[in-house]
Amino acid sequence: MGDDADDAIEFWRGTGVARAVLADVDGETERRAIGAVHRALQAQGGPEGIWLGSAVWLVSATRG
């Protein structure tokens, strides 16, 4: 995502998820939301950048 929380926020704001989340909020609410995300990302920062734990399920199916 980036070297630090500022880079990550810049990336995040360009995603469809961020645009959808922030689409209908006023400027103050957007500022507060971005501040909260920034603080959360800062807490995950270290010398190698920001690392977030994650998991994913890969599922496939065939009709049979």
mmCIF file as Biopython writes it, N, C-alpha, C and O atoms, coordinates in Angstrom:
data_model
#
loop_
_atom_site.group_PDB
_atom_site.id
_atom_site.type_symbol
_atom_site.label_atom_id
_atom_site.label_alt_id
_atom_site.label_comp_id
_atom_site.label_asym_id
_atom_site.label_entity_id
_atom_site.label_seq_id
_atom_site.pdbx_PDB_ins_code
_atom_site.Cartn_x
_atom_site.Cartn_y
_atom_site.Cartn_z
_atom_site.occupancy
_atom_site.B_iso_or_equiv
_atom_site.auth_seq_id
_atom_site.auth_asym_id
_atom_site.pdbx_PDB_model_num
ATOM 1   N N  . MET A ? 1  ? 0.815   -1.191  0.000   1.0 0.0 1  A 1 
ATOM 2   C CA . MET A ? 1  ? 0.000   0.000   0.000   1.0 0.0 1  A 1 
ATOM 3   C C  . MET A ? 1  ? 0.859   1.255   0.000   1.0 0.0 1  A 1 
ATOM 4   O O  . MET A ? 1  ? 0.482   2.249   -0.621  1.0 0.0 1  A 1 
ATOM 5   N N  . GLY A ? 2  ? 1.969   1.240   0.659   1.0 0.0 2  A 1 
ATOM 6   C CA . GLY A ? 2  ? 2.790   2.434   0.704   1.0 0.0 2  A 1 
ATOM 7   C C  . GLY A ? 2  ? 3.794   2.365   1.823   1.0 0.0 2  A 1 
ATOM 8   O O  . GLY A ? 2  ? 3.829   1.415   2.606   1.0 0.0 2  A 1 
ATOM 9   N N  . ASP A ? 3  ? 4.606   3.393   1.878   1.0 0.0 3  A 1 
ATOM 10  C CA . ASP A ? 3  ? 5.651   3.446   2.894   1.0 0.0 3  A 1 
ATOM 11  C C  . ASP A ? 3  ? 5.121   3.822   4.260   1.0 0.0 3  A 1 
ATOM 12  O O  . ASP A ? 3  ? 5.701   3.454   5.281   1.0 0.0 3  A 1 
ATOM 13  N N  . ASP A ? 4  ? 4.020   4.556   4.281   1.0 0.0 4  A 1 
ATOM 14  C CA . ASP A ? 4  ? 3.490   5.024   5.555   1.0 0.0 4  A 1 
ATOM 15  C C  . ASP A ? 4  ? 1.982   5.259   5.427   1.0 0.0 4  A 1 
ATOM 16  O O  . ASP A ? 4  ? 1.390   5.018   4.375   1.0 0.0 4  A 1 
ATOM 17  N N  . ALA A ? 5  ? 1.382   5.728   6.507   1.0 0.0 5  A 1 
ATOM 18  C CA . ALA A ? 5  ? -0.069  5.925   6.528   1.0 0.0 5  A 1 
ATOM 19  C C  . ALA A ? 5  ? -0.520  6.957   5.498   1.0 0.0 5  A 1 
ATOM 20  O O  . ALA A ? 5  ? -1.601  6.816   4.927   1.0 0.0 5  A 1 
ATOM 21  N N  . ASP A ? 6  ? 0.278   7.982   5.250   1.0 0.0 6  A 1 
ATOM 22  C CA . ASP A ? 6  ? -0.097  8.989   4.250   1.0 0.0 6  A 1 
ATOM 23  C C  . ASP A ? 6  ? -0.197  8.359   2.861   1.0 0.0 6  A 1 
ATOM 24  O O  . ASP A ? 6  ? -1.147  8.626   2.125   1.0 0.0 6  A 1 
ATOM 25  N N  . ASP A ? 7  ? 0.783   7.523   2.499   1.0 0.0 7  A 1 
ATOM 26  C CA . ASP A ? 7  ? 0.740   6.831   1.206   1.0 0.0 7  A 1 
ATOM 27  C C  . ASP A ? 7  ? -0.463  5.903   1.121   1.0 0.0 7  A 1 
ATOM 28  O O  . ASP A ? 7  ? -1.142  5.845   0.096   1.0 0.0 7  A 1 
ATOM 29  N N  . ALA A ? 8  ? -0.721  5.181   2.199   1.0 0.0 8  A 1 
ATOM 30  C CA . ALA A ? 8  ? -1.835  4.237   2.214   1.0 0.0 8  A 1 
ATOM 31  C C  . ALA A ? 8  ? -3.164  4.966   2.062   1.0 0.0 8  A 1 
ATOM 32  O O  . ALA A ? 8  ? -4.043  4.499   1.338   1.0 0.0 8  A 1 
ATOM 33  N N  . ILE A ? 9  ? -3.322  6.095   2.729   1.0 0.0 9  A 1 
ATOM 34  C CA . ILE A ? 9  ? -4.557  6.878   2.618   1.0 0.0 9  A 1 
ATOM 35  C C  . ILE A ? 9  ? -4.727  7.386   1.193   1.0 0.0 9  A 1 
ATOM 36  O O  . ILE A ? 9  ? -5.829  7.336   0.647   1.0 0.0 9  A 1 
ATOM 37  N N  . GLU A ? 10 ? -3.659  7.870   0.589   1.0 0.0 10 A 1 
ATOM 38  C CA . GLU A ? 10 ? -3.739  8.346   -0.788  1.0 0.0 10 A 1 
ATOM 39  C C  . GLU A ? 10 ? -4.194  7.217   -1.719  1.0 0.0 10 A 1 
ATOM 40  O O  . GLU A ? 10 ? -5.052  7.418   -2.578  1.0 0.0 10 A 1 
ATOM 41  N N  . PHE A ? 11 ? -3.613  6.038   -1.540  1.0 0.0 11 A 1 
ATOM 42  C CA . PHE A ? 11 ? -4.027  4.882   -2.333  1.0 0.0 11 A 1 
ATOM 43  C C  . PHE A ? 11 ? -5.487  4.539   -2.065  1.0 0.0 11 A 1 
ATOM 44  O O  . PHE A ? 11 ? -6.272  4.370   -2.998  1.0 0.0 11 A 1 
ATOM 45  N N  . TRP A ? 12 ? -5.847  4.436   -0.792  1.0 0.0 12 A 1 
ATOM 46  C CA . TRP A ? 12 ? -7.205  4.043   -0.394  1.0 0.0 12 A 1 
ATOM 47  C C  . TRP A ? 12 ? -8.252  4.989   -0.958  1.0 0.0 12 A 1 
ATOM 48  O O  . TRP A ? 12 ? -9.303  4.543   -1.418  1.0 0.0 12 A 1 
ATOM 49  N N  . ARG A ? 13 ? -7.982  6.280   -0.928  1.0 0.0 13 A 1 
ATOM 50  C CA . ARG A ? 13 ? -8.964  7.262   -1.409  1.0 0.0 13 A 1 
ATOM 51  C C  . ARG A ? 13 ? -9.249  7.103   -2.894  1.0 0.0 13 A 1 
ATOM 52  O O  . ARG A ? 13 ? -10.287 7.558   -3.375  1.0 0.0 13 A 1 
ATOM 53  N N  . GLY A ? 14 ? -8.342  6.463   -3.628  1.0 0.0 14 A 1 
ATOM 54  C CA . GLY A ? 14 ? -8.550  6.241   -5.046  1.0 0.0 14 A 1 
ATOM 55  C C  . GLY A ? 14 ? -9.310  4.966   -5.366  1.0 0.0 14 A 1 
ATOM 56  O O  . GLY A ? 14 ? -9.582  4.689   -6.535  1.0 0.0 14 A 1 
ATOM 57  N N  . THR A ? 15 ? -9.657  4.190   -4.359  1.0 0.0 15 A 1 
ATOM 58  C CA . THR A ? 15 ? -10.356 2.931   -4.605  1.0 0.0 15 A 1 
ATOM 59  C C  . THR A ? 15 ? -11.866 3.135   -4.672  1.0 0.0 15 A 1 
ATOM 60  O O  . THR A ? 15 ? -12.405 4.111   -4.150  1.0 0.0 15 A 1 
ATOM 61  N N  . GLY A ? 16 ? -12.522 2.202   -5.320  1.0 0.0 16 A 1 
ATOM 62  C CA . GLY A ? 16 ? -13.979 2.247   -5.393  1.0 0.0 16 A 1 
ATOM 63  C C  . GLY A ? 16 ? -14.629 2.125   -4.036  1.0 0.0 16 A 1 
ATOM 64  O O  . GLY A ? 16 ? -15.675 2.724   -3.786  1.0 0.0 16 A 1 
ATOM 65  N N  . VAL A ? 17 ? -14.019 1.356   -3.160  1.0 0.0 17 A 1 
ATOM 66  C CA . VAL A ? 17 ? -14.566 1.191   -1.806  1.0 0.0 17 A 1 
ATOM 67  C C  . VAL A ? 17 ? -14.584 2.531   -1.079  1.0 0.0 17 A 1 
ATOM 68  O O  . VAL A ? 17 ? -15.599 2.907   -0.492  1.0 0.0 17 A 1 
ATOM 69  N N  . ALA A ? 18 ? -13.478 3.244   -1.116  1.0 0.0 18 A 1 
ATOM 70  C CA . ALA A ? 18 ? -13.422 4.539   -0.427  1.0 0.0 18 A 1 
ATOM 71  C C  . ALA A ? 18 ? -14.402 5.523   -1.048  1.0 0.0 18 A 1 
ATOM 72  O O  . ALA A ? 18 ? -15.098 6.242   -0.332  1.0 0.0 18 A 1 
ATOM 73  N N  . ARG A ? 19 ? -14.460 5.558   -2.378  1.0 0.0 19 A 1 
ATOM 74  C CA . ARG A ? 19 ? -15.394 6.481   -3.024  1.0 0.0 19 A 1 
ATOM 75  C C  . ARG A ? 19 ? -16.829 6.153   -2.630  1.0 0.0 19 A 1 
ATOM 76  O O  . ARG A ? 19 ? -17.631 7.059   -2.402  1.0 0.0 19 A 1 
ATOM 77  N N  . ALA A ? 20 ? -17.159 4.870   -2.550  1.0 0.0 20 A 1 
ATOM 78  C CA . ALA A ? 20 ? -18.526 4.478   -2.164  1.0 0.0 20 A 1 
ATOM 79  C C  . ALA A ? 20 ? -18.809 4.844   -0.711  1.0 0.0 20 A 1 
ATOM 80  O O  . ALA A ? 20 ? -19.890 5.342   -0.397  1.0 0.0 20 A 1 
ATOM 81  N N  . VAL A ? 21 ? -17.849 4.601   0.176   1.0 0.0 21 A 1 
ATOM 82  C CA . VAL A ? 21 ? -18.032 4.890   1.600   1.0 0.0 21 A 1 
ATOM 83  C C  . VAL A ? 21 ? -18.199 6.388   1.832   1.0 0.0 21 A 1 
ATOM 84  O O  . VAL A ? 21 ? -18.995 6.805   2.673   1.0 0.0 21 A 1 
ATOM 85  N N  . LEU A ? 22 ? -17.453 7.188   1.091   1.0 0.0 22 A 1 
ATOM 86  C CA . LEU A ? 22 ? -17.437 8.632   1.330   1.0 0.0 22 A 1 
ATOM 87  C C  . LEU A ? 22 ? -18.384 9.418   0.427   1.0 0.0 22 A 1 
ATOM 88  O O  . LEU A ? 22 ? -18.469 10.640  0.542   1.0 0.0 22 A 1 
ATOM 89  N N  . ALA A ? 23 ? -19.085 8.745   -0.457  1.0 0.0 23 A 1 
ATOM 90  C CA . ALA A ? 23 ? -19.891 9.423   -1.479  1.0 0.0 23 A 1 
ATOM 91  C C  . ALA A ? 23 ? -20.951 10.362  -0.912  1.0 0.0 23 A 1 
ATOM 92  O O  . ALA A ? 23 ? -21.148 11.460  -1.432  1.0 0.0 23 A 1 
ATOM 93  N N  . ASP A ? 24 ? -21.619 9.948   0.124   1.0 0.0 24 A 1 
ATOM 94  C CA . ASP A ? 24 ? -22.773 10.713  0.604   1.0 0.0 24 A 1 
ATOM 95  C C  . ASP A ? 24 ? -22.551 11.393  1.946   1.0 0.0 24 A 1 
ATOM 96  O O  . ASP A ? 24 ? -23.514 11.726  2.636   1.0 0.0 24 A 1 
ATOM 97  N N  . VAL A ? 25 ? -21.303 11.602  2.323   1.0 0.0 25 A 1 
ATOM 98  C CA . VAL A ? 25 ? -21.048 12.237  3.616   1.0 0.0 25 A 1 
ATOM 99  C C  . VAL A ? 25 ? -20.604 13.680  3.414   1.0 0.0 25 A 1 
ATOM 100 O O  . VAL A ? 25 ? -20.063 14.041  2.369   1.0 0.0 25 A 1 
ATOM 101 N N  . ASP A ? 26 ? -20.841 14.482  4.421   1.0 0.0 26 A 1 
ATOM 102 C CA . ASP A ? 26 ? -20.410 15.878  4.366   1.0 0.0 26 A 1 
ATOM 103 C C  . ASP A ? 26 ? -18.904 15.964  4.618   1.0 0.0 26 A 1 
ATOM 104 O O  . ASP A ? 26 ? -18.283 14.985  5.031   1.0 0.0 26 A 1 
ATOM 105 N N  . GLY A ? 27 ? -18.331 17.117  4.375   1.0 0.0 27 A 1 
ATOM 106 C CA . GLY A ? 27 ? -16.891 17.314  4.488   1.0 0.0 27 A 1 
ATOM 107 C C  . GLY A ? 27 ? -16.324 16.997  5.859   1.0 0.0 27 A 1 
ATOM 108 O O  . GLY A ? 27 ? -15.249 16.406  5.962   1.0 0.0 27 A 1 
ATOM 109 N N  . GLU A ? 28 ? -17.024 17.376  6.904   1.0 0.0 28 A 1 
ATOM 110 C CA . GLU A ? 28 ? -16.546 17.117  8.267   1.0 0.0 28 A 1 
ATOM 111 C C  . GLU A ? 28 ? -16.538 15.627  8.561   1.0 0.0 28 A 1 
ATOM 112 O O  . GLU A ? 28 ? -15.588 15.123  9.159   1.0 0.0 28 A 1 
ATOM 113 N N  . THR A ? 29 ? -17.571 14.919  8.155   1.0 0.0 29 A 1 
ATOM 114 C CA . THR A ? 29 ? -17.626 13.472  8.375   1.0 0.0 29 A 1 
ATOM 115 C C  . THR A ? 29 ? -16.520 12.785  7.588   1.0 0.0 29 A 1 
ATOM 116 O O  . THR A ? 29 ? -15.878 11.865  8.094   1.0 0.0 29 A 1 
ATOM 117 N N  . GLU A ? 30 ? -16.291 13.227  6.350   1.0 0.0 30 A 1 
ATOM 118 C CA . GLU A ? 30 ? -15.205 12.656  5.547   1.0 0.0 30 A 1 
ATOM 119 C C  . GLU A ? 30 ? -13.857 12.880  6.220   1.0 0.0 30 A 1 
ATOM 120 O O  . GLU A ? 30 ? -13.035 11.966  6.289   1.0 0.0 30 A 1 
ATOM 121 N N  . ARG A ? 31 ? -13.632 14.075  6.708   1.0 0.0 31 A 1 
ATOM 122 C CA . ARG A ? 31 ? -12.365 14.397  7.387   1.0 0.0 31 A 1 
ATOM 123 C C  . ARG A ? 31 ? -12.158 13.499  8.601   1.0 0.0 31 A 1 
ATOM 124 O O  . ARG A ? 31 ? -11.064 12.977  8.818   1.0 0.0 31 A 1 
ATOM 125 N N  . ARG A ? 32 ? -13.220 13.324  9.392   1.0 0.0 32 A 1 
ATOM 126 C CA . ARG A ? 32 ? -13.122 12.475  10.592  1.0 0.0 32 A 1 
ATOM 127 C C  . ARG A ? 32 ? -12.891 11.014  10.226  1.0 0.0 32 A 1 
ATOM 128 O O  . ARG A ? 32 ? -12.102 10.326  10.874  1.0 0.0 32 A 1 
ATOM 129 N N  . ALA A ? 33 ? -13.577 10.542  9.193   1.0 0.0 33 A 1 
ATOM 130 C CA . ALA A ? 33 ? -13.410 9.148   8.764   1.0 0.0 33 A 1 
ATOM 131 C C  . ALA A ? 33 ? -11.997 8.888   8.264   1.0 0.0 33 A 1 
ATOM 132 O O  . ALA A ? 33 ? -11.386 7.877   8.611   1.0 0.0 33 A 1 
ATOM 133 N N  . ILE A ? 34 ? -11.484 9.789   7.457   1.0 0.0 34 A 1 
ATOM 134 C CA . ILE A ? 34 ? -10.123 9.635   6.937   1.0 0.0 34 A 1 
ATOM 135 C C  . ILE A ? 34 ? -9.116  9.712   8.078   1.0 0.0 34 A 1 
ATOM 136 O O  . ILE A ? 34 ? -8.120  8.988   8.074   1.0 0.0 34 A 1 
ATOM 137 N N  . GLY A ? 35 ? -9.362  10.575  9.043   1.0 0.0 35 A 1 
ATOM 138 C CA . GLY A ? 35 ? -8.491  10.649  10.220  1.0 0.0 35 A 1 
ATOM 139 C C  . GLY A ? 35 ? -8.476  9.347   11.000  1.0 0.0 35 A 1 
ATOM 140 O O  . GLY A ? 35 ? -7.422  8.914   11.466  1.0 0.0 35 A 1 
ATOM 141 N N  . ALA A ? 36 ? -9.637  8.719   11.148  1.0 0.0 36 A 1 
ATOM 142 C CA . ALA A ? 36 ? -9.720  7.446   11.875  1.0 0.0 36 A 1 
ATOM 143 C C  . ALA A ? 36 ? -8.978  6.344   11.128  1.0 0.0 36 A 1 
ATOM 144 O O  . ALA A ? 36 ? -8.264  5.549   11.740  1.0 0.0 36 A 1 
ATOM 145 N N  . VAL A ? 37 ? -9.142  6.294   9.817   1.0 0.0 37 A 1 
ATOM 146 C CA . VAL A ? 37 ? -8.418  5.288   9.019   1.0 0.0 37 A 1 
ATOM 147 C C  . VAL A ? 37 ? -6.921  5.550   9.106   1.0 0.0 37 A 1 
ATOM 148 O O  . VAL A ? 37 ? -6.135  4.613   9.240   1.0 0.0 37 A 1 
ATOM 149 N N  . HIS A ? 38 ? -6.525  6.804   9.031   1.0 0.0 38 A 1 
ATOM 150 C CA . HIS A ? 38 ? -5.109  7.171   9.119   1.0 0.0 38 A 1 
ATOM 151 C C  . HIS A ? 38 ? -4.511  6.700   10.443  1.0 0.0 38 A 1 
ATOM 152 O O  . HIS A ? 38 ? -3.429  6.112   10.466  1.0 0.0 38 A 1 
ATOM 153 N N  . ARG A ? 39 ? -5.212  6.958   11.538  1.0 0.0 39 A 1 
ATOM 154 C CA . ARG A ? 39 ? -4.706  6.534   12.855  1.0 0.0 39 A 1 
ATOM 155 C C  . ARG A ? 39 ? -4.598  5.009   12.938  1.0 0.0 39 A 1 
ATOM 156 O O  . ARG A ? 39 ? -3.631  4.480   13.485  1.0 0.0 39 A 1 
ATOM 157 N N  . ALA A ? 40 ? -5.594  4.308   12.395  1.0 0.0 40 A 1 
ATOM 158 C CA . ALA A ? 40 ? -5.566  2.841   12.417  1.0 0.0 40 A 1 
ATOM 159 C C  . ALA A ? 40 ? -4.386  2.309   11.606  1.0 0.0 40 A 1 
ATOM 160 O O  . ALA A ? 40 ? -3.733  1.348   12.014  1.0 0.0 40 A 1 
ATOM 161 N N  . LEU A ? 41 ? -4.115  2.928   10.467  1.0 0.0 41 A 1 
ATOM 162 C CA . LEU A ? 41 ? -2.993  2.485   9.638   1.0 0.0 41 A 1 
ATOM 163 C C  . LEU A ? 41 ? -1.655  2.807   10.289  1.0 0.0 41 A 1 
ATOM 164 O O  . LEU A ? 41 ? -0.714  2.018   10.200  1.0 0.0 41 A 1 
ATOM 165 N N  . GLN A ? 42 ? -1.564  3.957   10.939  1.0 0.0 42 A 1 
ATOM 166 C CA . GLN A ? 42 ? -0.331  4.317   11.642  1.0 0.0 42 A 1 
ATOM 167 C C  . GLN A ? 42 ? 0.030   3.265   12.682  1.0 0.0 42 A 1 
ATOM 168 O O  . GLN A ? 42 ? 1.205   2.958   12.882  1.0 0.0 42 A 1 
ATOM 169 N N  . ALA A ? 43 ? -0.979  2.719   13.338  1.0 0.0 43 A 1 
ATOM 170 C CA . ALA A ? 43 ? -0.744  1.710   14.375  1.0 0.0 43 A 1 
ATOM 171 C C  . ALA A ? 43 ? -0.165  0.427   13.785  1.0 0.0 43 A 1 
ATOM 172 O O  . ALA A ? 43 ? 0.427   -0.368  14.515  1.0 0.0 43 A 1 
ATOM 173 N N  . GLN A ? 44 ? -0.322  0.212   12.489  1.0 0.0 44 A 1 
ATOM 174 C CA . GLN A ? 44 ? 0.187   -0.989  11.827  1.0 0.0 44 A 1 
ATOM 175 C C  . GLN A ? 44 ? 1.522   -0.753  11.121  1.0 0.0 44 A 1 
ATOM 176 O O  . GLN A ? 44 ? 2.072   -1.666  10.505  1.0 0.0 44 A 1 
ATOM 177 N N  . GLY A ? 45 ? 2.035   0.462   11.213  1.0 0.0 45 A 1 
ATOM 178 C CA . GLY A ? 45 ? 3.267   0.816   10.516  1.0 0.0 45 A 1 
ATOM 179 C C  . GLY A ? 45 ? 4.509   0.323   11.230  1.0 0.0 45 A 1 
ATOM 180 O O  . GLY A ? 45 ? 4.532   0.154   12.450  1.0 0.0 45 A 1 
ATOM 181 N N  . GLY A ? 46 ? 5.527   0.100   10.442  1.0 0.0 46 A 1 
ATOM 182 C CA . GLY A ? 46 ? 6.819   -0.315  10.976  1.0 0.0 46 A 1 
ATOM 183 C C  . GLY A ? 46 ? 7.911   0.041   9.989   1.0 0.0 46 A 1 
ATOM 184 O O  . GLY A ? 46 ? 7.659   0.770   9.029   1.0 0.0 46 A 1 
ATOM 185 N N  . PRO A ? 47 ? 9.110   -0.454  10.200  1.0 0.0 47 A 1 
ATOM 186 C CA . PRO A ? 47 ? 10.232  -0.102  9.324   1.0 0.0 47 A 1 
ATOM 187 C C  . PRO A ? 47 ? 10.051  -0.556  7.874   1.0 0.0 47 A 1 
ATOM 188 O O  . PRO A ? 47 ? 10.669  0.000   6.966   1.0 0.0 47 A 1 
ATOM 189 N N  . GLU A ? 48 ? 9.219   -1.549  7.660   1.0 0.0 48 A 1 
ATOM 190 C CA . GLU A ? 48 ? 8.993   -2.057  6.303   1.0 0.0 48 A 1 
ATOM 191 C C  . GLU A ? 48 ? 7.686   -1.541  5.708   1.0 0.0 48 A 1 
ATOM 192 O O  . GLU A ? 48 ? 7.225   -2.070  4.696   1.0 0.0 48 A 1 
ATOM 193 N N  . GLY A ? 49 ? 7.094   -0.546  6.299   1.0 0.0 49 A 1 
ATOM 194 C CA . GLY A ? 49 ? 5.834   -0.008  5.801   1.0 0.0 49 A 1 
ATOM 195 C C  . GLY A ? 49 ? 4.671   -0.489  6.637   1.0 0.0 49 A 1 
ATOM 196 O O  . GLY A ? 49 ? 4.834   -0.831  7.808   1.0 0.0 49 A 1 
ATOM 197 N N  . ILE A ? 50 ? 3.510   -0.513  6.041   1.0 0.0 50 A 1 
ATOM 198 C CA . ILE A ? 50 ? 2.286   -0.909  6.742   1.0 0.0 50 A 1 
ATOM 199 C C  . ILE A ? 50 ? 1.951   -2.342  6.367   1.0 0.0 50 A 1 
ATOM 200 O O  . ILE A ? 50 ? 1.870   -2.695  5.191   1.0 0.0 50 A 1 
ATOM 201 N N  . TRP A ? 51 ? 1.762   -3.148  7.380   1.0 0.0 51 A 1 
ATOM 202 C CA . TRP A ? 51 ? 1.396   -4.552  7.184   1.0 0.0 51 A 1 
ATOM 203 C C  . TRP A ? 51 ? 0.066   -4.813  7.858   1.0 0.0 51 A 1 
ATOM 204 O O  . TRP A ? 51 ? -0.118  -4.512  9.037   1.0 0.0 51 A 1 
ATOM 205 N N  . LEU A ? 52 ? -0.858  -5.374  7.100   1.0 0.0 52 A 1 
ATOM 206 C CA . LEU A ? 52 ? -2.170  -5.713  7.628   1.0 0.0 52 A 1 
ATOM 207 C C  . LEU A ? 52 ? -2.378  -7.212  7.493   1.0 0.0 52 A 1 
ATOM 208 O O  . LEU A ? 52 ? -2.091  -7.792  6.446   1.0 0.0 52 A 1 
ATOM 209 N N  . GLY A ? 53 ? -2.877  -7.838  8.551   1.0 0.0 53 A 1 
ATOM 210 C CA . GLY A ? 53 ? -3.216  -9.243  8.472   1.0 0.0 53 A 1 
ATOM 211 C C  . GLY A ? 53 ? -4.437  -9.427  7.580   1.0 0.0 53 A 1 
ATOM 212 O O  . GLY A ? 53 ? -5.304  -8.556  7.509   1.0 0.0 53 A 1 
ATOM 213 N N  . SER A ? 54 ? -4.495  -10.543 6.915   1.0 0.0 54 A 1 
ATOM 214 C CA . SER A ? 54 ? -5.645  -10.801 6.056   1.0 0.0 54 A 1 
ATOM 215 C C  . SER A ? 54 ? -5.810  -12.298 5.828   1.0 0.0 54 A 1 
ATOM 216 O O  . SER A ? 54 ? -4.928  -13.095 6.145   1.0 0.0 54 A 1 
ATOM 217 N N  . ALA A ? 55 ? -6.926  -12.646 5.288   1.0 0.0 55 A 1 
ATOM 218 C CA . ALA A ? 55 ? -7.214  -14.031 4.930   1.0 0.0 55 A 1 
ATOM 219 C C  . ALA A ? 55 ? -8.121  -14.014 3.714   1.0 0.0 55 A 1 
ATOM 220 O O  . ALA A ? 55 ? -8.828  -13.037 3.464   1.0 0.0 55 A 1 
ATOM 221 N N  . VAL A ? 56 ? -8.094  -15.084 2.974   1.0 0.0 56 A 1 
ATOM 222 C CA . VAL A ? 56 ? -8.935  -15.176 1.790   1.0 0.0 56 A 1 
ATOM 223 C C  . VAL A ? 56 ? -9.327  -16.630 1.565   1.0 0.0 56 A 1 
ATOM 224 O O  . VAL A ? 56 ? -8.556  -17.544 1.856   1.0 0.0 56 A 1 
ATOM 225 N N  . TRP A ? 57 ? -10.503 -16.828 1.058   1.0 0.0 57 A 1 
ATOM 226 C CA . TRP A ? 57 ? -10.951 -18.158 0.639   1.0 0.0 57 A 1 
ATOM 227 C C  . TRP A ? 57 ? -10.936 -18.172 -0.876  1.0 0.0 57 A 1 
ATOM 228 O O  . TRP A ? 57 ? -11.521 -17.294 -1.511  1.0 0.0 57 A 1 
ATOM 229 N N  . LEU A ? 58 ? -10.281 -19.148 -1.458  1.0 0.0 58 A 1 
ATOM 230 C CA . LEU A ? 58 ? -10.335 -19.338 -2.905  1.0 0.0 58 A 1 
ATOM 231 C C  . LEU A ? 58 ? -11.219 -20.548 -3.160  1.0 0.0 58 A 1 
ATOM 232 O O  . LEU A ? 58 ? -10.917 -21.655 -2.716  1.0 0.0 58 A 1 
ATOM 233 N N  . VAL A ? 59 ? -12.297 -20.333 -3.869  1.0 0.0 59 A 1 
ATOM 234 C CA . VAL A ? 59 ? -13.278 -21.385 -4.093  1.0 0.0 59 A 1 
ATOM 235 C C  . VAL A ? 59 ? -13.502 -21.530 -5.590  1.0 0.0 59 A 1 
ATOM 236 O O  . VAL A ? 59 ? -13.628 -20.547 -6.320  1.0 0.0 59 A 1 
ATOM 237 N N  . SER A ? 60 ? -13.546 -22.764 -6.017  1.0 0.0 60 A 1 
ATOM 238 C CA . SER A ? 60 ? -13.917 -23.005 -7.420  1.0 0.0 60 A 1 
ATOM 239 C C  . SER A ? 60 ? -14.926 -24.129 -7.452  1.0 0.0 60 A 1 
ATOM 240 O O  . SER A ? 60 ? -15.022 -24.923 -6.517  1.0 0.0 60 A 1 
ATOM 241 N N  . ALA A ? 61 ? -15.669 -24.190 -8.522  1.0 0.0 61 A 1 
ATOM 242 C CA . ALA A ? 61 ? -16.687 -25.220 -8.659  1.0 0.0 61 A 1 
ATOM 243 C C  . ALA A ? 61 ? -16.826 -25.607 -10.120 1.0 0.0 61 A 1 
ATOM 244 O O  . ALA A ? 61 ? -16.543 -24.822 -11.025 1.0 0.0 61 A 1 
ATOM 245 N N  . THR A ? 62 ? -17.262 -26.819 -10.320 1.0 0.0 62 A 1 
ATOM 246 C CA . THR A ? 62 ? -17.578 -27.277 -11.665 1.0 0.0 62 A 1 
ATOM 247 C C  . THR A ? 62 ? -18.959 -27.872 -11.655 1.0 0.0 62 A 1 
ATOM 248 O O  . THR A ? 62 ? -19.405 -28.467 -10.674 1.0 0.0 62 A 1 
ATOM 249 N N  . ARG A ? 63 ? -19.596 -27.703 -12.733 1.0 0.0 63 A 1 
ATOM 250 C CA . ARG A ? 63 ? -20.933 -28.276 -12.869 1.0 0.0 63 A 1 
ATOM 251 C C  . ARG A ? 63 ? -20.755 -29.758 -13.230 1.0 0.0 63 A 1 
ATOM 252 O O  . ARG A ? 63 ? -19.996 -30.097 -14.139 1.0 0.0 63 A 1 
ATOM 253 N N  . GLY A ? 64 ? -21.437 -30.601 -12.535 1.0 0.0 64 A 1 
ATOM 254 C CA . GLY A ? 64 ? -21.173 -31.993 -12.803 1.0 0.0 64 A 1 
ATOM 255 C C  . GLY A ? 64 ? -22.336 -32.832 -12.588 1.0 0.0 64 A 1 
ATOM 256 O O  . GLY A ? 64 ? -22.265 -34.046 -12.776 1.0 0.0 64 A 1 
#
